[in-house]
């Protein structure tokens, strides 16, 4: 038989009731904290979305690979019929001094005197940024 305290409750029952009261007191606090949450992952108003290399690869394969090739070597299926030849993104000379903004401008505005068409209005700004991020994966080490 369990020992009873002066209140008539066993020590096991008293502990359970004490824990229950503590949980009841903490429950509103926990609900409030959960509702507040962290907005660390939430985009800030006016903030640009993070670039996504995988998404850039998907758009590149559809829009760019026919001329520039899946591997970025300027050797896509249409490349043989294009003059001047499409850019080889694996050429270290191409990357010398090249900035992300320069890449972005060429994709958005095209390249006069070539068949590089402007994609501004065809692709979203985020898609263009994603392609730029993917193009950088072709950059040879040390260039």
Secondary structure, DSSP 8 states (H G I E B T S, - for coil): ---B-TTS-BHHHHHHHHHHHHHHHHHHHHHHHHHH---TTS--TT------HHHHHHHHHHHTHHHH-TTSSS--TTGGG-SS----TT-HHHHTT--HHHHHHHHHH--TTSS----BTTB-HHHHHHHHHHHGGGS-TT-
